[in-house]
Amino acid sequence: MLLRRCGTDAVLVEVDSLGQVAAVRAALQGIPEVVELVPAARTVLVVGGLAQVRQKLENIDLSAPPQTDKQKIVIPVHYDGPDLELVADTANLTKEQVVELHTGATYEVAFCGFAPGFGYLTGLPEPLQQPRLDEPRTKVPAGSVGIAGEYTAAYPRATPGGWRLIGRTEITLFDPRADRPTLLAPGDEVRFEVAG
């Protein structure tokens, strides 16, 4: 673990894996002086409470799975995405098997980024782990559900993007006027189901 000072009130904690990011995030979540925690793929930006943060990190077990309160979220999906057939062909599966694999897994929000409310979900079955598109789209519709590498996600708003799109959801993923603007937060458990 490496700590890098960021200005006067923040530190960037660098670790080796998503599991270690989750352990750092969970360990620091309860510190009252910490104003903000921003996890990413291999880092956690911590704002505030630097003395307490350093003390807590001296005794952290990065190999232990974190015990956190997680929200359980189900996202209904219409599996009719423009890349569903591409994903099936690449994985040597039928489109029905792709849907079965995608809905059969339980995912965890590893971190959020790219756009407000965009959660990077881990737990994607290995046959569905595929590269991004060779040429990104200039506009991916809001609610599109895609896969890229080891992640799956739903686009909270229309943005450019290069993920392989397998479906779409009508659920609101980001609402800046809500008490909790983002539906997904790091540590949350997510399942996808076929929309009725």
Biotite code that builds the C-alpha atoms (Angstrom):
import biotite.structure as struc

atoms = struc.array([
    struc.Atom([0.000, 0.000, 0.000], chain_id="A", res_id=1, res_name="MET", atom_name="CA", element="C"),
    struc.Atom([1.249, 3.439, -0.920], chain_id="A", res_id=2, res_name="LEU", atom_name="CA", element="C"),
    struc.Atom([-0.072, 6.766, 0.412], chain_id="A", res_id=3, res_name="LEU", atom_name="CA", element="C"),
    struc.Atom([0.261, 9.890, -1.711], chain_id="A", res_id=4, res_name="ARG", atom_name="CA", element="C"),
    struc.Atom([-0.614, 13.278, -0.258], chain_id="A", res_id=5, res_name="ARG", atom_name="CA", element="C"),
    struc.Atom([-3.156, 15.244, -2.312], chain_id="A", res_id=6, res_name="CYS", atom_name="CA", element="C"),
    struc.Atom([-3.207, 18.862, -1.236], chain_id="A", res_id=7, res_name="GLY", atom_name="CA", element="C"),
    struc.Atom([-3.626, 19.765, 2.432], chain_id="A", res_id=8, res_name="THR", atom_name="CA", element="C"),
    struc.Atom([-6.617, 17.611, 3.370], chain_id="A", res_id=9, res_name="ASP", atom_name="CA", element="C"),
    struc.Atom([-6.524, 14.486, 1.213], chain_id="A", res_id=10, res_name="ALA", atom_name="CA", element="C"),
    struc.Atom([-4.516, 11.349, 0.574], chain_id="A", res_id=11, res_name="VAL", atom_name="CA", element="C"),
    struc.Atom([-4.592, 8.874, -2.303], chain_id="A", res_id=12, res_name="LEU", atom_name="CA", element="C"),
    struc.Atom([-4.286, 5.284, -1.097], chain_id="A", res_id=13, res_name="VAL", atom_name="CA", element="C"),
    struc.Atom([-2.801, 3.051, -3.810], chain_id="A", res_id=14, res_name="GLU", atom_name="CA", element="C"),
    struc.Atom([-3.299, -0.724, -3.555], chain_id="A", res_id=15, res_name="VAL", atom_name="CA", element="C"),
    struc.Atom([-2.994, -3.760, -5.827], chain_id="A", res_id=16, res_name="ASP", atom_name="CA", element="C"),
    struc.Atom([-6.555, -4.996, -6.414], chain_id="A", res_id=17, res_name="SER", atom_name="CA", element="C"),
    struc.Atom([-10.264, -4.252, -6.305], chain_id="A", res_id=18, res_name="LEU", atom_name="CA", element="C"),
    struc.Atom([-10.516, -6.423, -3.186], chain_id="A", res_id=19, res_name="GLY", atom_name="CA", element="C"),
    struc.Atom([-7.949, -4.249, -1.425], chain_id="A", res_id=20, res_name="GLN", atom_name="CA", element="C"),
    struc.Atom([-9.819, -1.113, -2.547], chain_id="A", res_id=21, res_name="VAL", atom_name="CA", element="C"),
    struc.Atom([-12.961, -2.541, -0.921], chain_id="A", res_id=22, res_name="ALA", atom_name="CA", element="C"),
    struc.Atom([-11.045, -3.331, 2.285], chain_id="A", res_id=23, res_name="ALA", atom_name="CA", element="C"),
    struc.Atom([-9.639, 0.221, 2.487], chain_id="A", res_id=24, res_name="VAL", atom_name="CA", element="C"),
    struc.Atom([-13.034, 1.773, 1.761], chain_id="A", res_id=25, res_name="ARG", atom_name="CA", element="C"),
    struc.Atom([-14.751, -0.366, 4.414], chain_id="A", res_id=26, res_name="ALA", atom_name="CA", element="C"),
    struc.Atom([-12.068, 0.343, 7.029], chain_id="A", res_id=27, res_name="ALA", atom_name="CA", element="C"),
    struc.Atom([-12.259, 4.111, 6.565], chain_id="A", res_id=28, res_name="LEU", atom_name="CA", element="C"),
    struc.Atom([-16.022, 4.476, 6.141], chain_id="A", res_id=29, res_name="GLN", atom_name="CA", element="C"),
    struc.Atom([-16.787, 4.924, 9.830], chain_id="A", res_id=30, res_name="GLY", atom_name="CA", element="C"),
    struc.Atom([-14.267, 7.685, 10.592], chain_id="A", res_id=31, res_name="ILE", atom_name="CA", element="C"),
    struc.Atom([-16.316, 10.828, 11.386], chain_id="A", res_id=32, res_name="PRO", atom_name="CA", element="C"),
    struc.Atom([-13.565, 13.224, 10.253], chain_id="A", res_id=33, res_name="GLU", atom_name="CA", element="C"),
    struc.Atom([-13.475, 11.684, 6.764], chain_id="A", res_id=34, res_name="VAL", atom_name="CA", element="C"),
    struc.Atom([-15.499, 13.955, 4.496], chain_id="A", res_id=35, res_name="VAL", atom_name="CA", element="C"),
    struc.Atom([-15.324, 11.883, 1.310], chain_id="A", res_id=36, res_name="GLU", atom_name="CA", element="C"),
    struc.Atom([-14.134, 8.488, 0.053], chain_id="A", res_id=37, res_name="LEU", atom_name="CA", element="C"),
    struc.Atom([-13.700, 8.028, -3.696], chain_id="A", res_id=38, res_name="VAL", atom_name="CA", element="C"),
    struc.Atom([-12.784, 4.444, -4.641], chain_id="A", res_id=39, res_name="PRO", atom_name="CA", element="C"),
    struc.Atom([-11.479, 3.536, -8.101], chain_id="A", res_id=40, res_name="ALA", atom_name="CA", element="C"),
    struc.Atom([-9.968, 0.405, -9.658], chain_id="A", res_id=41, res_name="ALA", atom_name="CA", element="C"),
    struc.Atom([-6.718, 0.488, -7.629], chain_id="A", res_id=42, res_name="ARG", atom_name="CA", element="C"),
    struc.Atom([-6.982, 3.636, -5.480], chain_id="A", res_id=43, res_name="THR", atom_name="CA", element="C"),
    struc.Atom([-9.099, 5.319, -2.816], chain_id="A", res_id=44, res_name="VAL", atom_name="CA", element="C"),
    struc.Atom([-9.047, 9.102, -2.501], chain_id="A", res_id=45, res_name="LEU", atom_name="CA", element="C"),
    struc.Atom([-9.685, 10.077, 1.128], chain_id="A", res_id=46, res_name="VAL", atom_name="CA", element="C"),
    struc.Atom([-10.600, 13.647, 2.059], chain_id="A", res_id=47, res_name="VAL", atom_name="CA", element="C"),
    struc.Atom([-10.314, 14.704, 5.700], chain_id="A", res_id=48, res_name="GLY", atom_name="CA", element="C"),
    struc.Atom([-9.286, 12.958, 8.922], chain_id="A", res_id=49, res_name="GLY", atom_name="CA", element="C"),
    struc.Atom([-5.761, 12.241, 7.728], chain_id="A", res_id=50, res_name="LEU", atom_name="CA", element="C"),
    struc.Atom([-4.332, 11.444, 11.180], chain_id="A", res_id=51, res_name="ALA", atom_name="CA", element="C"),
    struc.Atom([-7.124, 8.959, 11.876], chain_id="A", res_id=52, res_name="GLN", atom_name="CA", element="C"),
    struc.Atom([-6.825, 7.523, 8.370], chain_id="A", res_id=53, res_name="VAL", atom_name="CA", element="C"),
    struc.Atom([-3.100, 6.869, 8.744], chain_id="A", res_id=54, res_name="ARG", atom_name="CA", element="C"),
    struc.Atom([-3.667, 5.224, 12.135], chain_id="A", res_id=55, res_name="GLN", atom_name="CA", element="C"),
    struc.Atom([-6.449, 3.009, 10.786], chain_id="A", res_id=56, res_name="LYS", atom_name="CA", element="C"),
    struc.Atom([-4.394, 1.976, 7.748], chain_id="A", res_id=57, res_name="LEU", atom_name="CA", element="C"),
    struc.Atom([-1.450, 0.873, 9.938], chain_id="A", res_id=58, res_name="GLU", atom_name="CA", element="C"),
    struc.Atom([-3.553, -2.038, 11.231], chain_id="A", res_id=59, res_name="ASN", atom_name="CA", element="C"),
    struc.Atom([-5.618, -2.915, 8.167], chain_id="A", res_id=60, res_name="ILE", atom_name="CA", element="C"),
    struc.Atom([-5.771, -6.479, 6.859], chain_id="A", res_id=61, res_name="ASP", atom_name="CA", element="C"),
    struc.Atom([-6.011, -6.042, 3.092], chain_id="A", res_id=62, res_name="LEU", atom_name="CA", element="C"),
    struc.Atom([-6.730, -9.736, 2.570], chain_id="A", res_id=63, res_name="SER", atom_name="CA", element="C"),
    struc.Atom([-9.866, -9.803, 4.737], chain_id="A", res_id=64, res_name="ALA", atom_name="CA", element="C"),
    struc.Atom([-13.178, -9.333, 2.925], chain_id="A", res_id=65, res_name="PRO", atom_name="CA", element="C"),
    struc.Atom([-14.862, -6.168, 4.192], chain_id="A", res_id=66, res_name="PRO", atom_name="CA", element="C"),
    struc.Atom([-18.026, -6.338, 6.293], chain_id="A", res_id=67, res_name="GLN", atom_name="CA", element="C"),
    struc.Atom([-20.237, -3.503, 5.125], chain_id="A", res_id=68, res_name="THR", atom_name="CA", element="C"),
    struc.Atom([-23.908, -2.646, 4.992], chain_id="A", res_id=69, res_name="ASP", atom_name="CA", element="C"),
    struc.Atom([-24.831, -3.117, 1.399], chain_id="A", res_id=70, res_name="LYS", atom_name="CA", element="C"),
    struc.Atom([-27.960, -2.165, -0.412], chain_id="A", res_id=71, res_name="GLN", atom_name="CA", element="C"),
    struc.Atom([-29.424, -4.932, -2.593], chain_id="A", res_id=72, res_name="LYS", atom_name="CA", element="C"),
    struc.Atom([-30.640, -3.665, -5.945], chain_id="A", res_id=73, res_name="ILE", atom_name="CA", element="C"),
    struc.Atom([-32.428, -5.456, -8.777], chain_id="A", res_id=74, res_name="VAL", atom_name="CA", element="C"),
    struc.Atom([-32.270, -3.896, -12.240], chain_id="A", res_id=75, res_name="ILE", atom_name="CA", element="C"),
    struc.Atom([-34.863, -5.049, -14.806], chain_id="A", res_id=76, res_name="PRO", atom_name="CA", element="C"),
    struc.Atom([-33.405, -5.288, -18.324], chain_id="A", res_id=77, res_name="VAL", atom_name="CA", element="C"),
    struc.Atom([-34.845, -5.693, -21.816], chain_id="A", res_id=78, res_name="HIS", atom_name="CA", element="C"),
    struc.Atom([-32.178, -7.885, -23.422], chain_id="A", res_id=79, res_name="TYR", atom_name="CA", element="C"),
    struc.Atom([-32.356, -6.460, -26.951], chain_id="A", res_id=80, res_name="ASP", atom_name="CA", element="C"),
    struc.Atom([-29.055, -4.569, -27.172], chain_id="A", res_id=81, res_name="GLY", atom_name="CA", element="C"),
    struc.Atom([-27.329, -3.937, -30.505], chain_id="A", res_id=82, res_name="PRO", atom_name="CA", element="C"),
    struc.Atom([-24.287, -6.024, -29.474], chain_id="A", res_id=83, res_name="ASP", atom_name="CA", element="C"),
    struc.Atom([-26.125, -8.993, -27.929], chain_id="A", res_id=84, res_name="LEU", atom_name="CA", element="C"),
    struc.Atom([-25.493, -11.140, -30.999], chain_id="A", res_id=85, res_name="GLU", atom_name="CA", element="C"),
    struc.Atom([-21.820, -10.061, -31.129], chain_id="A", res_id=86, res_name="LEU", atom_name="CA", element="C"),
    struc.Atom([-21.361, -11.006, -27.461], chain_id="A", res_id=87, res_name="VAL", atom_name="CA", element="C"),
    struc.Atom([-23.064, -14.367, -28.056], chain_id="A", res_id=88, res_name="ALA", atom_name="CA", element="C"),
    struc.Atom([-20.933, -15.123, -31.122], chain_id="A", res_id=89, res_name="ASP", atom_name="CA", element="C"),
    struc.Atom([-17.702, -14.072, -29.398], chain_id="A", res_id=90, res_name="THR", atom_name="CA", element="C"),
    struc.Atom([-18.502, -16.263, -26.368], chain_id="A", res_id=91, res_name="ALA", atom_name="CA", element="C"),
    struc.Atom([-19.718, -19.151, -28.559], chain_id="A", res_id=92, res_name="ASN", atom_name="CA", element="C"),
    struc.Atom([-23.118, -18.985, -26.848], chain_id="A", res_id=93, res_name="LEU", atom_name="CA", element="C"),
    struc.Atom([-26.699, -18.391, -27.869], chain_id="A", res_id=94, res_name="THR", atom_name="CA", element="C"),
    struc.Atom([-28.308, -15.033, -27.048], chain_id="A", res_id=95, res_name="LYS", atom_name="CA", element="C"),
    struc.Atom([-30.482, -16.869, -24.512], chain_id="A", res_id=96, res_name="GLU", atom_name="CA", element="C"),
    struc.Atom([-27.376, -18.262, -22.797], chain_id="A", res_id=97, res_name="GLN", atom_name="CA", element="C"),
    struc.Atom([-25.866, -14.762, -22.619], chain_id="A", res_id=98, res_name="VAL", atom_name="CA", element="C"),
    struc.Atom([-29.015, -13.517, -20.886], chain_id="A", res_id=99, res_name="VAL", atom_name="CA", element="C"),
    struc.Atom([-29.010, -16.531, -18.575], chain_id="A", res_id=100, res_name="GLU", atom_name="CA", element="C"),
    struc.Atom([-25.392, -15.930, -17.556], chain_id="A", res_id=101, res_name="LEU", atom_name="CA", element="C"),
    struc.Atom([-25.880, -12.189, -17.103], chain_id="A", res_id=102, res_name="HIS", atom_name="CA", element="C"),
    struc.Atom([-29.016, -12.561, -14.968], chain_id="A", res_id=103, res_name="THR", atom_name="CA", element="C"),
    struc.Atom([-27.654, -15.557, -13.062], chain_id="A", res_id=104, res_name="GLY", atom_name="CA", element="C"),
    struc.Atom([-24.734, -13.695, -11.486], chain_id="A", res_id=105, res_name="ALA", atom_name="CA", element="C"),
    struc.Atom([-24.602, -11.476, -8.424], chain_id="A", res_id=106, res_name="THR", atom_name="CA", element="C"),
    struc.Atom([-22.576, -8.305, -8.900], chain_id="A", res_id=107, res_name="TYR", atom_name="CA", element="C"),
    struc.Atom([-20.924, -5.802, -6.586], chain_id="A", res_id=108, res_name="GLU", atom_name="CA", element="C"),
    struc.Atom([-20.460, -2.111, -7.278], chain_id="A", res_id=109, res_name="VAL", atom_name="CA", element="C"),
    struc.Atom([-16.670, -1.839, -7.160], chain_id="A", res_id=110, res_name="ALA", atom_name="CA", element="C"),
    struc.Atom([-16.572, 1.912, -7.774], chain_id="A", res_id=111, res_name="PHE", atom_name="CA", element="C"),
    struc.Atom([-18.397, 4.686, -9.596], chain_id="A", res_id=112, res_name="CYS", atom_name="CA", element="C"),
    struc.Atom([-16.971, 6.991, -12.237], chain_id="A", res_id=113, res_name="GLY", atom_name="CA", element="C"),
    struc.Atom([-16.979, 8.104, -15.862], chain_id="A", res_id=114, res_name="PHE", atom_name="CA", element="C"),
    struc.Atom([-20.384, 9.807, -15.412], chain_id="A", res_id=115, res_name="ALA", atom_name="CA", element="C"),
    struc.Atom([-22.551, 10.517, -12.344], chain_id="A", res_id=116, res_name="PRO", atom_name="CA", element="C"),
    struc.Atom([-24.273, 7.289, -11.329], chain_id="A", res_id=117, res_name="GLY", atom_name="CA", element="C"),
    struc.Atom([-22.152, 5.015, -13.550], chain_id="A", res_id=118, res_name="PHE", atom_name="CA", element="C"),
    struc.Atom([-21.272, 2.014, -11.377], chain_id="A", res_id=119, res_name="GLY", atom_name="CA", element="C"),
    struc.Atom([-18.581, -0.449, -12.411], chain_id="A", res_id=120, res_name="TYR", atom_name="CA", element="C"),
    struc.Atom([-19.959, -3.853, -11.387], chain_id="A", res_id=121, res_name="LEU", atom_name="CA", element="C"),
    struc.Atom([-17.720, -6.852, -10.784], chain_id="A", res_id=122, res_name="THR", atom_name="CA", element="C"),
    struc.Atom([-18.844, -10.472, -10.865], chain_id="A", res_id=123, res_name="GLY", atom_name="CA", element="C"),
    struc.Atom([-19.358, -10.784, -14.630], chain_id="A", res_id=124, res_name="LEU", atom_name="CA", element="C"),
    struc.Atom([-19.160, -14.467, -15.643], chain_id="A", res_id=125, res_name="PRO", atom_name="CA", element="C"),
    struc.Atom([-15.929, -15.244, -17.488], chain_id="A", res_id=126, res_name="GLU", atom_name="CA", element="C"),
    struc.Atom([-17.530, -16.158, -20.870], chain_id="A", res_id=127, res_name="PRO", atom_name="CA", element="C"),
    struc.Atom([-19.051, -12.661, -20.990], chain_id="A", res_id=128, res_name="LEU", atom_name="CA", element="C"),
    struc.Atom([-15.768, -10.870, -20.276], chain_id="A", res_id=129, res_name="GLN", atom_name="CA", element="C"),
    struc.Atom([-15.018, -9.305, -23.624], chain_id="A", res_id=130, res_name="GLN", atom_name="CA", element="C"),
    struc.Atom([-13.109, -6.280, -24.893], chain_id="A", res_id=131, res_name="PRO", atom_name="CA", element="C"),
    struc.Atom([-14.649, -2.915, -25.618], chain_id="A", res_id=132, res_name="ARG", atom_name="CA", element="C"),
    struc.Atom([-15.769, -2.180, -29.139], chain_id="A", res_id=133, res_name="LEU", atom_name="CA", element="C"),
    struc.Atom([-12.987, -1.327, -31.599], chain_id="A", res_id=134, res_name="ASP", atom_name="CA", element="C"),
    struc.Atom([-14.739, 1.987, -32.322], chain_id="A", res_id=135, res_name="GLU", atom_name="CA", element="C"),
    struc.Atom([-16.733, 3.622, -29.511], chain_id="A", res_id=136, res_name="PRO", atom_name="CA", element="C"),
    struc.Atom([-20.188, 4.995, -30.185], chain_id="A", res_id=137, res_name="ARG", atom_name="CA", element="C"),
    struc.Atom([-20.549, 8.765, -30.079], chain_id="A", res_id=138, res_name="THR", atom_name="CA", element="C"),
    struc.Atom([-23.824, 8.413, -28.164], chain_id="A", res_id=139, res_name="LYS", atom_name="CA", element="C"),
    struc.Atom([-24.974, 5.507, -26.024], chain_id="A", res_id=140, res_name="VAL", atom_name="CA", element="C"),
    struc.Atom([-28.618, 5.898, -24.941], chain_id="A", res_id=141, res_name="PRO", atom_name="CA", element="C"),
    struc.Atom([-29.372, 6.330, -21.229], chain_id="A", res_id=142, res_name="ALA", atom_name="CA", element="C"),
    struc.Atom([-30.262, 3.015, -19.604], chain_id="A", res_id=143, res_name="GLY", atom_name="CA", element="C"),
    struc.Atom([-28.097, 0.928, -21.931], chain_id="A", res_id=144, res_name="SER", atom_name="CA", element="C"),
    struc.Atom([-26.637, -2.141, -20.210], chain_id="A", res_id=145, res_name="VAL", atom_name="CA", element="C"),
    struc.Atom([-23.200, -3.148, -21.388], chain_id="A", res_id=146, res_name="GLY", atom_name="CA", element="C"),
    struc.Atom([-20.120, -5.220, -20.713], chain_id="A", res_id=147, res_name="ILE", atom_name="CA", element="C"),
    struc.Atom([-16.418, -4.456, -21.078], chain_id="A", res_id=148, res_name="ALA", atom_name="CA", element="C"),
    struc.Atom([-13.537, -6.476, -19.692], chain_id="A", res_id=149, res_name="GLY", atom_name="CA", element="C"),
    struc.Atom([-14.415, -7.773, -16.234], chain_id="A", res_id=150, res_name="GLU", atom_name="CA", element="C"),
    struc.Atom([-17.217, -5.225, -15.715], chain_id="A", res_id=151, res_name="TYR", atom_name="CA", element="C"),
    struc.Atom([-20.874, -4.770, -16.500], chain_id="A", res_id=152, res_name="THR", atom_name="CA", element="C"),
    struc.Atom([-22.754, -1.488, -16.098], chain_id="A", res_id=153, res_name="ALA", atom_name="CA", element="C"),
    struc.Atom([-25.833, 0.506, -16.982], chain_id="A", res_id=154, res_name="ALA", atom_name="CA", element="C"),
    struc.Atom([-25.395, 3.959, -18.505], chain_id="A", res_id=155, res_name="TYR", atom_name="CA", element="C"),
    struc.Atom([-27.226, 6.524, -16.319], chain_id="A", res_id=156, res_name="PRO", atom_name="CA", element="C"),
    struc.Atom([-27.393, 9.125, -19.088], chain_id="A", res_id=157, res_name="ARG", atom_name="CA", element="C"),
    struc.Atom([-26.647, 9.407, -22.793], chain_id="A", res_id=158, res_name="ALA", atom_name="CA", element="C"),
    struc.Atom([-22.873, 9.610, -23.268], chain_id="A", res_id=159, res_name="THR", atom_name="CA", element="C"),
    struc.Atom([-20.231, 8.349, -25.676], chain_id="A", res_id=160, res_name="PRO", atom_name="CA", element="C"),
    struc.Atom([-19.093, 4.825, -24.888], chain_id="A", res_id=161, res_name="GLY", atom_name="CA", element="C"),
    struc.Atom([-17.344, 1.738, -26.165], chain_id="A", res_id=162, res_name="GLY", atom_name="CA", element="C"),
    struc.Atom([-18.946, -1.036, -24.127], chain_id="A", res_id=163, res_name="TRP", atom_name="CA", element="C"),
    struc.Atom([-20.759, -3.917, -25.816], chain_id="A", res_id=164, res_name="ARG", atom_name="CA", element="C"),
    struc.Atom([-24.466, -3.213, -25.299], chain_id="A", res_id=165, res_name="LEU", atom_name="CA", element="C"),
    struc.Atom([-26.609, -6.239, -24.485], chain_id="A", res_id=166, res_name="ILE", atom_name="CA", element="C"),
    struc.Atom([-29.784, -4.571, -23.233], chain_id="A", res_id=167, res_name="GLY", atom_name="CA", element="C"),
    struc.Atom([-31.480, -1.548, -21.715], chain_id="A", res_id=168, res_name="ARG", atom_name="CA", element="C"),
    struc.Atom([-33.191, -0.645, -18.462], chain_id="A", res_id=169, res_name="THR", atom_name="CA", element="C"),
    struc.Atom([-35.827, 1.961, -17.705], chain_id="A", res_id=170, res_name="GLU", atom_name="CA", element="C"),
    struc.Atom([-34.793, 2.350, -14.067], chain_id="A", res_id=171, res_name="ILE", atom_name="CA", element="C"),
    struc.Atom([-33.467, 5.780, -12.973], chain_id="A", res_id=172, res_name="THR", atom_name="CA", element="C"),
    struc.Atom([-29.777, 5.461, -12.147], chain_id="A", res_id=173, res_name="LEU", atom_name="CA", element="C"),
    struc.Atom([-29.040, 9.137, -11.453], chain_id="A", res_id=174, res_name="PHE", atom_name="CA", element="C"),
    struc.Atom([-31.347, 11.888, -10.236], chain_id="A", res_id=175, res_name="ASP", atom_name="CA", element="C"),
    struc.Atom([-29.544, 14.994, -8.899], chain_id="A", res_id=176, res_name="PRO", atom_name="CA", element="C"),
    struc.Atom([-32.732, 16.093, -7.085], chain_id="A", res_id=177, res_name="ARG", atom_name="CA", element="C"),
    struc.Atom([-33.102, 12.877, -5.055], chain_id="A", res_id=178, res_name="ALA", atom_name="CA", element="C"),
    struc.Atom([-31.913, 12.446, -1.455], chain_id="A", res_id=179, res_name="ASP", atom_name="CA", element="C"),
    struc.Atom([-29.556, 9.773, -2.761], chain_id="A", res_id=180, res_name="ARG", atom_name="CA", element="C"),
    struc.Atom([-28.771, 11.032, -6.304], chain_id="A", res_id=181, res_name="PRO", atom_name="CA", element="C"),
    struc.Atom([-27.163, 7.772, -7.462], chain_id="A", res_id=182, res_name="THR", atom_name="CA", element="C"),
    struc.Atom([-28.942, 4.443, -7.313], chain_id="A", res_id=183, res_name="LEU", atom_name="CA", element="C"),
    struc.Atom([-25.640, 2.560, -7.047], chain_id="A", res_id=184, res_name="LEU", atom_name="CA", element="C"),
    struc.Atom([-22.902, 3.069, -4.464], chain_id="A", res_id=185, res_name="ALA", atom_name="CA", element="C"),
    struc.Atom([-19.642, 1.158, -3.906], chain_id="A", res_id=186, res_name="PRO", atom_name="CA", element="C"),
    struc.Atom([-20.274, -2.071, -2.036], chain_id="A", res_id=187, res_name="GLY", atom_name="CA", element="C"),
    struc.Atom([-23.904, -2.427, -3.159], chain_id="A", res_id=188, res_name="ASP", atom_name="CA", element="C"),
    struc.Atom([-25.056, -5.825, -4.401], chain_id="A", res_id=189, res_name="GLU", atom_name="CA", element="C"),
    struc.Atom([-26.737, -5.831, -7.807], chain_id="A", res_id=190, res_name="VAL", atom_name="CA", element="C"),
    struc.Atom([-28.679, -8.422, -9.771], chain_id="A", res_id=191, res_name="ARG", atom_name="CA", element="C"),
    struc.Atom([-30.136, -8.089, -13.238], chain_id="A", res_id=192, res_name="PHE", atom_name="CA", element="C"),
    struc.Atom([-33.452, -9.674, -14.226], chain_id="A", res_id=193, res_name="GLU", atom_name="CA", element="C"),
    struc.Atom([-35.385, -9.926, -17.464], chain_id="A", res_id=194, res_name="VAL", atom_name="CA", element="C"),
    struc.Atom([-37.862, -7.042, -17.569], chain_id="A", res_id=195, res_name="ALA", atom_name="CA", element="C"),
    struc.Atom([-41.497, -8.149, -17.641], chain_id="A", res_id=196, res_name="GLY", atom_name="CA", element="C"),
])
